[in-house]
């Protein structure tokens, strides 16, 4: 086939959906035996919505808009408010449950004529001048002009020369569904604390909470009963969203920064979380991966069939994505470190920066544009 995509997550499926009508034979291969049913809440920028609408894969229901974002810090002055109206947009971003987006993408991929093969665990990858050859645990083999790894990095080690740099933030992200005693009015909150950021994202009539903390503290919070958990959340977050009155089941996952040394190899492109895993602060990770998919799809649509997977095409992809990926990594990593410093002088400096953003609309609009479009604005 022309393009073999390993990984049926949002980035791999978006790439396949964007390639519909390009005249390429596209197949997706997924190690899982079916759709994940993952319960996570995803945060998508307005630019990602536009991209998914272009792919005809935007969910028709189950989406909650984020029209404003309130940014503050614990134990220090200053705050700022980003507003979609200031960007002349209906929303800055949206939340959607993983299964809702997954179902919309899988439906669109199948409608487009691309194939999805579940239960296809990759066992070996051989890269040749003319094709990438993938052998699966079932014994089946696929030859493709271009191999795309969109599998979170599960198979990158099978390619010589591919390596990752990893930084462990020493934190867990504690997630839960929480409810307040007043409506969210499509507002999200990002509150920076010395232990890490805490975010509230509007979902239906509730919030999705992402509370980052050192491992031991996060595990202690996770083990609390609901009443004690809500009391500590109130003390940690304050009353800007109202009074917390209910909390759902809690889960936690480790936070780290991981970047690949190169997003291309012979006949291979590495995209999404297989190329870079970011801290969830500012919700940049999935949106960056979707832009990987969009750039690769544009290049594949623009080259002759004989050039699919060629070295010039892959170099063009690397060059097109380098600036956005590098600045996306730097942006999130800077926010984590800048707001972790507990010193009084630093807190006041951050407070002045937040206040300046609130008083200087051009800077505020630039920050919102950066969060929506990444480092390659339209």
C-alpha positions as CSV (number, residue, x, y, z in Angstrom):
1,X,0.0,0.0,0.0
2,X,1.0,3.6,-0.2
3,X,0.7,4.6,3.5
4,X,0.7,2.2,6.5
5,X,-0.2,3.9,9.8
6,X,0.7,2.1,13.0
7,X,-1.6,3.3,15.7
8,X,-5.4,4.0,15.5
9,X,-5.5,6.9,18.0
10,X,-6.7,10.4,17.2
11,X,-3.5,11.4,15.3
12,X,-3.3,8.3,13.1
13,X,-7.0,8.3,12.3
14,X,-6.9,12.0,11.6
15,X,-4.1,11.5,9.1
16,X,-6.1,8.8,7.3
17,X,-9.2,10.9,7.3
18,X,-7.4,13.9,5.8
19,X,-6.0,11.6,3.0
20,X,-9.5,10.7,1.8
21,X,-9.8,11.5,-1.9
22,X,-6.0,11.7,-2.5
23,X,-6.0,8.5,-4.5
24,X,-3.6,6.8,-2.0
25,X,-4.1,3.3,-0.5
26,X,-4.1,3.8,3.2
27,X,-4.2,1.3,6.0
28,X,-4.2,1.6,9.8
29,X,-2.9,-1.1,12.0
30,X,-3.7,-1.2,15.7
31,X,-2.3,-3.6,18.4
32,X,-5.5,-3.3,20.5
33,X,-8.4,-5.7,19.6
34,X,-10.8,-2.8,19.2
35,X,-11.5,0.9,20.0
36,X,-10.2,1.8,23.4
37,X,-13.2,3.2,25.2
38,X,-10.7,5.3,27.1
39,X,-12.6,7.6,29.5
40,X,-10.2,10.6,29.3
41,X,-11.4,14.1,28.5
42,X,-9.5,15.7,25.6
43,X,-8.9,19.4,25.2
44,X,-8.9,20.6,21.5
45,X,-8.1,24.1,20.3
46,X,-10.4,25.9,17.9
47,X,-7.7,25.3,15.2
48,X,-8.0,21.5,15.8
49,X,-11.8,21.8,15.4
50,X,-11.2,23.4,12.0
51,X,-8.8,20.7,11.0
52,X,-11.2,17.9,12.1
53,X,-14.0,19.6,10.3
54,X,-11.8,19.6,7.2
55,X,-11.4,15.8,7.7
56,X,-15.2,15.5,8.1
57,X,-14.6,13.9,11.6
58,X,-15.8,16.6,14.0
59,X,-18.2,15.0,16.5
60,X,-21.9,16.0,16.0
61,X,-22.6,15.9,19.7
62,X,-20.8,15.5,23.1
63,X,-18.6,18.6,22.7
64,X,-18.4,21.5,25.3
65,X,-17.0,24.9,24.2
66,X,-14.3,26.8,26.2
67,X,-15.1,30.5,25.6
68,X,-12.9,32.0,28.4
69,X,-9.8,30.8,30.3
70,X,-9.0,32.2,33.7
71,X,-5.3,32.1,34.6
72,X,-4.0,32.7,38.1
73,X,-1.3,31.7,40.6
74,X,-1.7,30.4,44.2
75,X,0.0,32.5,46.9
76,X,0.7,35.5,44.6
77,X,-0.9,38.4,42.8
78,X,-2.1,38.8,39.3
79,X,-4.5,37.0,37.0
80,X,-5.6,37.3,33.4
81,X,-8.6,36.2,31.3
82,X,-8.4,35.0,27.7
83,X,-11.7,35.5,25.8
84,X,-12.8,33.9,22.5
85,X,-14.7,37.1,21.7
86,X,-11.3,39.0,21.7
87,X,-10.1,36.5,19.0
88,X,-13.3,36.9,17.0
89,X,-13.9,33.1,17.5
90,X,-16.9,31.2,18.9
91,X,-14.6,29.4,21.3
92,X,-10.9,29.2,22.2
93,X,-11.2,25.4,22.5
94,X,-13.5,22.5,23.2
95,X,-13.6,19.4,25.5
96,X,-14.7,16.0,24.2
97,X,-14.6,12.6,25.7
98,X,-12.1,10.3,24.1
99,X,-14.7,7.7,23.0
100,X,-16.7,10.4,21.3
101,X,-13.8,11.6,19.2
102,X,-12.6,8.1,18.5
103,X,-16.0,7.0,17.2
104,X,-16.3,10.0,14.9
105,X,-12.8,9.4,13.5
106,X,-13.2,5.7,13.0
107,X,-16.5,6.2,11.2
108,X,-14.9,8.7,8.9
109,X,-11.9,6.6,8.2
110,X,-14.0,3.6,7.2
111,X,-16.3,5.8,5.1
112,X,-13.2,7.1,3.3
113,X,-12.2,3.6,2.1
114,X,-9.1,3.3,4.3
115,X,-8.8,0.1,6.3
116,X,-8.4,-0.3,10.1
117,X,-7.0,-3.7,11.2
118,X,-7.3,-4.3,15.0
119,X,-5.3,-6.9,16.8
120,X,-2.3,-6.2,14.6
121,X,0.6,-6.0,17.0
122,X,3.8,-4.9,15.2
123,X,6.6,-7.4,15.7
124,X,9.3,-6.3,13.3
125,X,10.1,-3.3,11.0
126,X,12.5,-3.6,8.0
127,X,13.3,-0.4,6.1
128,X,14.4,-0.7,2.5
129,X,15.1,1.8,-0.2
130,X,11.8,1.3,-1.9
131,X,9.5,0.4,1.0
132,X,9.0,-0.1,4.7
133,X,8.1,-3.7,5.6
134,X,6.1,-4.4,8.7
135,X,5.6,-7.9,10.1
136,X,2.8,-8.5,12.6
137,X,2.5,-11.0,15.4
138,X,-0.1,-12.8,13.3
139,X,2.5,-13.5,10.6
140,X,1.0,-11.0,8.2
141,X,3.3,-8.7,6.4
142,X,2.7,-5.2,4.8
143,X,4.8,-3.3,2.4
144,X,4.3,0.4,2.2
145,X,5.9,3.4,0.4
146,X,5.5,5.3,3.7
147,X,5.3,4.0,7.3
148,X,3.8,6.4,9.8
149,X,4.3,5.6,13.5
150,X,1.4,7.1,15.4
151,X,1.6,4.6,18.2
152,X,2.9,6.7,21.2
153,X,6.4,5.4,20.6
154,X,5.6,1.7,21.1
155,X,7.6,0.6,18.0
156,X,10.2,3.3,17.5
157,X,12.9,1.2,19.1
158,X,12.5,-1.2,16.2
159,X,14.1,1.4,13.9
160,X,17.9,1.8,14.1
161,X,19.0,5.3,15.1
162,X,15.7,6.4,16.7
163,X,16.2,7.5,20.4
164,X,14.3,9.6,22.9
165,X,15.4,12.2,25.4
166,X,13.2,12.0,28.6
167,X,12.7,14.4,31.5
168,X,10.7,13.2,34.5
169,X,8.8,16.0,36.1
170,X,8.5,14.0,39.4
171,X,4.7,14.6,39.3
172,X,1.5,12.8,38.8
173,X,-1.6,14.2,37.2
174,X,-4.6,13.4,39.3
175,X,-7.8,13.5,37.2
176,X,-11.4,13.4,38.2
177,X,-14.8,14.7,37.3
178,X,-16.0,17.4,39.8
179,X,-19.1,19.5,40.1
180,X,-19.5,23.0,41.5
181,X,-22.6,24.8,43.0
182,X,-22.8,27.2,40.0
183,X,-22.6,26.8,36.2
184,X,-19.3,26.9,34.5
185,X,-20.5,29.3,31.8
186,X,-18.0,27.7,29.3
187,X,-15.0,28.9,31.4
188,X,-11.8,26.9,32.0
189,X,-9.4,27.6,34.8
190,X,-5.6,27.2,34.9
191,X,-4.2,27.8,38.4
192,X,-0.5,27.6,39.0
193,X,0.9,26.4,42.3
194,X,4.4,25.5,43.6
195,X,3.4,21.8,43.4
196,X,2.3,22.1,39.8
197,X,-0.7,23.5,37.9
198,X,-4.4,22.6,38.6
199,X,-6.8,22.9,35.7
200,X,-10.6,22.8,35.5
201,X,-12.1,22.2,32.0
202,X,-15.8,22.5,31.4
203,X,-17.5,19.2,30.4
204,X,-21.3,19.1,30.1
205,X,-22.5,20.5,33.4
206,X,-19.3,19.6,35.3
207,X,-15.6,20.1,35.2
208,X,-12.7,17.8,34.3
209,X,-10.1,18.3,36.9
210,X,-6.3,17.9,36.3
211,X,-4.4,18.4,39.5
212,X,-0.7,17.9,39.3
213,X,1.4,17.2,42.5
214,X,4.5,15.2,43.6
215,X,4.0,11.5,43.6
216,X,3.4,11.0,47.3
217,X,1.0,13.9,47.6
218,X,-1.0,12.9,44.5
219,X,-1.3,9.3,45.9
220,X,-2.5,10.7,49.2
221,X,-5.1,12.9,47.6
222,X,-6.2,10.0,45.4
223,X,-6.8,7.8,48.5
224,X,-9.0,10.4,50.3
225,X,-12.7,10.0,50.7
226,X,-14.9,12.3,48.6
227,X,-15.6,14.8,51.4
228,X,-11.9,15.2,52.4
229,X,-10.9,15.4,48.8
230,X,-13.4,18.1,48.0
231,X,-12.3,20.1,51.1
232,X,-8.6,19.9,50.1
233,X,-9.4,20.8,46.5
234,X,-11.4,23.9,47.7
235,X,-8.4,25.0,49.8
236,X,-6.0,24.4,47.0
237,X,-8.1,26.0,44.2
238,X,-10.0,28.7,46.0
239,X,-13.6,29.7,45.3
240,X,-13.2,31.3,41.8
241,X,-15.2,28.5,40.2
242,X,-17.6,28.2,43.2
243,X,-18.0,25.6,45.9
244,X,-17.0,22.0,45.0
245,X,-19.9,19.7,45.8
246,X,-19.2,16.4,44.2
247,X,-16.3,14.3,42.8
248,X,-16.1,11.2,40.6
249,X,-13.6,8.4,40.5
250,X,-10.0,9.5,40.5
251,X,-7.0,8.3,38.5
252,X,-3.4,9.4,38.1
253,X,-0.6,9.1,35.6
254,X,3.0,10.2,35.6
255,X,4.2,13.4,33.9
256,X,7.3,13.5,31.8
257,X,8.7,15.3,28.7
258,X,9.8,13.0,26.0
259,X,11.1,14.0,22.6
260,X,12.4,11.9,19.7
261,X,15.8,12.7,18.2
262,X,14.4,12.9,14.7
263,X,10.8,12.5,13.4
264,X,11.9,10.8,10.2
265,X,13.8,7.7,9.2
266,X,14.1,5.8,5.9
267,X,10.5,5.5,4.5
268,X,9.2,6.5,8.0
269,X,7.5,9.5,9.6
270,X,7.0,9.7,13.4
271,X,4.0,11.7,14.6
272,X,2.0,12.7,17.6
273,X,2.9,11.2,21.0
274,X,5.4,9.0,19.2
275,X,7.4,12.1,18.4
276,X,6.8,14.2,21.5
277,X,5.0,13.8,24.9
278,X,4.4,17.0,26.7
279,X,3.2,18.1,30.2
280,X,-0.6,18.6,30.0
281,X,-0.2,22.3,31.1
282,X,-2.0,24.6,28.6
283,X,-3.4,21.5,26.7
284,X,-0.8,21.5,23.9
285,X,0.0,17.8,23.3
286,X,-2.8,16.4,21.2
287,X,-3.2,19.7,19.3
288,X,0.5,19.5,18.4
289,X,0.1,15.9,17.2
290,X,-2.9,16.8,15.1
291,X,-0.8,19.5,13.4
292,X,1.8,16.8,12.6
293,X,-1.0,14.9,10.9
294,X,-2.2,17.9,8.9
295,X,1.3,18.8,7.7
296,X,2.0,15.2,6.6
297,X,-1.4,14.9,4.9
298,X,-0.7,18.2,2.9
299,X,2.7,16.9,1.8
300,X,1.3,13.5,0.7
301,X,-1.5,15.2,-1.3
302,X,1.0,17.5,-3.0
303,X,3.6,14.9,-4.3
304,X,3.5,12.5,-7.1
305,X,2.7,8.9,-6.1
306,X,6.2,7.8,-6.9
307,X,7.5,10.4,-4.3
308,X,5.4,9.1,-1.4
309,X,7.9,8.2,1.4
310,X,10.9,9.5,-0.5
311,X,13.7,11.2,1.3
312,X,12.9,14.7,-0.1
313,X,9.3,14.4,1.0
314,X,10.3,13.3,4.5
315,X,12.9,16.1,4.8
316,X,10.2,18.6,3.8
317,X,8.0,17.2,6.6
318,X,10.8,17.4,9.2
319,X,11.5,21.0,8.2
320,X,7.9,22.0,8.2
321,X,7.3,20.6,11.7
322,X,10.6,21.5,13.4
323,X,9.7,25.1,14.5
324,X,6.2,24.2,15.8
325,X,7.4,21.1,17.7
326,X,10.4,22.8,19.2
327,X,8.5,25.8,20.4
328,X,5.6,23.7,21.7
329,X,8.0,21.7,23.8
330,X,9.8,24.9,25.0
331,X,6.5,26.6,25.8
332,X,5.1,23.9,28.0
333,X,8.4,23.2,29.7
334,X,8.9,26.9,30.5
335,X,5.5,27.2,32.1
336,X,6.1,24.2,34.3
337,X,9.5,25.6,35.5
338,X,8.5,29.2,35.7
339,X,5.6,28.7,38.0
340,X,7.3,26.1,40.2
341,X,9.7,28.6,41.8
342,X,8.2,29.4,45.2
343,X,10.4,32.4,46.0
344,X,8.5,35.5,47.0
345,X,10.3,37.7,44.4
346,X,9.5,35.3,41.7
347,X,5.9,35.1,42.7
348,X,5.6,38.8,42.4
349,X,7.3,38.8,39.1
350,X,4.8,36.3,37.8
351,X,2.0,38.3,39.2
352,X,3.2,41.4,37.4
353,X,3.4,39.4,34.2
354,X,-0.1,38.2,34.6
355,X,-1.4,41.7,35.4
356,X,0.5,43.1,32.3
357,X,-1.2,40.5,30.1
358,X,-4.6,41.6,31.5
359,X,-3.9,45.2,30.9
360,X,-2.2,44.8,27.4
361,X,-4.7,43.3,24.9
362,X,-2.2,42.7,22.1
363,X,0.0,40.5,24.4
364,X,-3.1,38.7,25.6
365,X,-4.3,38.1,22.1
366,X,-0.9,36.8,21.1
367,X,-0.9,34.3,24.0
368,X,-4.3,33.1,23.0
369,X,-3.2,32.8,19.3
370,X,-0.2,30.8,20.4
371,X,-2.3,28.4,22.4
372,X,-4.8,27.9,19.5
373,X,-2.5,27.7,16.6
374,X,0.9,26.7,18.0
375,X,4.1,28.4,16.6
376,X,2.8,28.4,13.0
377,X,-0.1,30.8,13.1
378,X,-2.4,31.1,9.9
